[in-house]
């Protein structure tokens, strides 16, 4: 199943050491750096990707285009926070959405909509790993090693919760 990754743009920028450096110099440079990194990630993973920023009065080349290198860019309208745009998208996408934000309110709403949630640092790590895989030309589909005989017991006490197993399975696809 193809997932729709919805990124809280400024949240990811401000949570990241790499993107924050550019954002502190110029907010437009921070946005462009994030969009370029997301485009590189999208080229490798092929998921539908949308980044949402606050503010409709942002003057940039991105305002004139809805899509840059395959990444859909949305700015909230005047007086509307990006959180509301993300929530509307969660309502529409439901189980197909993966919301990237460290904002507790957005996380709670996404979980209520049965969307998957990933924190900004977690997703940044996934982006770095995808870039490294491309650099070292590592295949995503590594051979399955199969079942091996072991005497170590793995009963229900060691099993993750159903929600944690689902999160782990979806995160592995990113």
C-alpha positions in Angstrom: 0.0 0.0 0.0 1.3 3.4 -0.9 1.4 5.8 2.0 0.9 9.6 2.0 3.6 11.2 4.2 2.4 14.5 5.6 5.2 16.6 7.1 4.8 19.5 9.5 7.4 21.6 7.7 8.5 24.1 10.4 8.4 21.5 13.1 10.8 19.2 11.2 13.1 22.2 10.4 13.2 23.4 14.0 13.7 19.9 15.4 16.6 19.2 13.1 20.2 20.4 13.7 20.9 20.3 9.9 17.9 22.2 8.7 17.9 24.6 11.6 21.3 26.0 10.5 19.8 27.1 7.2 16.6 28.4 8.8 18.5 30.6 11.2 20.3 32.3 8.3 17.2 32.7 6.1 13.7 31.1 6.5 13.4 30.7 2.8 16.7 28.8 2.6 15.5 26.5 5.4 12.3 25.7 3.5 14.2 25.1 0.2 16.7 22.9 2.0 13.9 20.8 3.5 12.0 20.5 0.2 15.2 19.4 -1.6 15.9 16.8 1.1 12.3 15.5 0.9 12.5 15.3 -2.9 15.7 13.2 -2.6 13.9 10.9 -0.1 10.8 10.7 -2.4 13.0 9.7 -5.4 14.3 6.8 -3.4 11.1 5.6 -1.6 8.3 6.7 -4.0 5.8 7.6 -1.4 3.4 10.5 -1.9 4.8 13.4 0.1 3.3 16.6 1.2 4.9 19.3 3.4 2.8 21.9 5.1 4.1 25.3 6.2 2.4 28.1 8.2 1.5 31.3 6.3 0.1 32.2 3.0 2.1 35.5 2.6 5.4 33.7 2.2 7.2 35.2 -0.7 9.1 32.5 -2.6 9.2 30.5 -5.7 7.3 27.7 -3.8 4.2 29.9 -3.5 3.7 29.8 -7.3 4.1 26.1 -7.5 2.1 23.4 -5.7 4.8 20.8 -6.5 8.6 20.9 -6.4 10.4 17.8 -7.6 7.4 15.6 -6.8 6.9 17.0 -3.3 3.5 18.7 -2.8 3.9 22.0 -0.9 1.0 23.6 1.0 0.9 26.9 2.9 -1.9 27.6 5.3 -4.1 30.6 4.6 -4.1 33.8 6.6 -5.2 33.2 10.2 -5.1 29.5 9.9 -2.3 27.4 11.5 -0.6 24.6 9.5 -1.9 22.3 12.2 -5.4 22.7 10.9 -4.4 21.9 7.4 -2.6 18.7 8.6 -5.6 17.7 10.6 -7.9 18.1 7.6 -5.5 15.9 5.6 -5.5 13.3 8.3 -9.3 13.2 8.2 -9.2 12.6 4.5 -6.3 10.1 4.3 -7.0 8.1 7.5 -5.0 4.8 7.5 -3.0 5.8 4.4 -1.4 8.8 6.2 1.9 8.9 8.0 2.1 12.2 9.9 5.6 13.6 10.7 5.5 16.0 13.6 6.6 16.3 17.2 3.6 18.5 18.1 1.6 16.6 20.7 -1.7 18.0 19.5 -1.1 16.8 15.9 0.1 13.4 17.1 -3.0 12.9 19.2 -5.3 13.9 16.4 -3.5 11.7 13.9 -3.8 8.7 16.2 -7.5 9.4 16.7 -7.8 9.3 12.8 -6.0 5.9 12.8 -3.1 7.5 10.9 0.5 6.4 11.7 2.7 8.9 13.5 6.4 9.5 13.3 8.3 12.1 15.3 10.4 14.7 13.4 13.8 13.3 14.6 12.7 9.7 13.7 11.8 10.8 10.2 15.0 12.8 9.7 16.9 9.6 10.6 14.9 7.7 8.0 15.8 10.3 5.4 19.5 10.1 6.3 19.4 6.3 6.0 17.7 6.4 2.6 20.3 8.9 1.4 23.1 6.6 2.8 21.5 3.6 1.0 21.6 5.4 -2.2 25.1 6.5 -1.7 26.4 3.1 -0.9 24.0 1.5 -3.5 22.4 -0.9 -0.9 19.3 -2.7 -2.0 16.1 -2.3 0.0 15.2 -6.0 -0.6 17.9 -7.8 1.3 17.6 -11.6 1.1 15.5 -13.2 3.8 17.7 -15.2 6.2 14.7 -17.4 7.1 14.0 -19.1 10.4 16.9 -20.3 12.5 16.7 -22.9 15.3 17.2 -21.4 18.7 16.5 -22.3 22.3 15.9 -18.8 23.4 12.2 -18.4 24.4 10.2 -15.6 22.9 6.8 -15.9 24.5 4.1 -13.3 24.9 6.1 -11.4 27.5 8.6 -10.3 24.9 6.0 -9.4 22.2 5.4 -5.8 21.3 1.9 -4.4 21.5 -0.3 -4.6 18.4 0.1 -0.8 17.9 3.9 -1.0 18.3 4.1 -3.9 15.8 2.1 -2.0 13.3 4.3 1.1 13.8 7.5 -1.0 13.4 6.1 -2.6 10.2 5.2 0.7 8.6 8.5 2.4 9.7 10.4 -0.4 8.1 8.8 0.5 4.7 10.0 4.1 5.0 
